[in-house]
Amino acid sequence: MGNPGAGGNGTILSGSLEMSNVDIAEEMVSQITAKAAFTANARVIRAADEMIGTLLDIKS
């Protein structure tokens, strides 16, 4: 509680639009990169699972 602009409080500027602090292009690139990394990790896990299955079949 306090007066706007005093004691570290912000002020309100009427008639202004608030700008987003998110860069949509950067966020999309990050999302695509994360999806590619997830897909690559899933393939590695699948390949490891298949190798273990093959080894168990050979041993039996």
Sequence and secondary structure as in RCSB ss.txt:
>XXXX:A:sequence
MGNPGAGGNGTILSGSLEMSNVDIAEEMVSQITAKAAFTANARVIRAADEMIGTLLDIKS
>XXXX:A:secstr
   TTSTT     TT     S  HHHHHHHHHHHHHHHHHHHHHHHHHHHHHHHHHHHH 
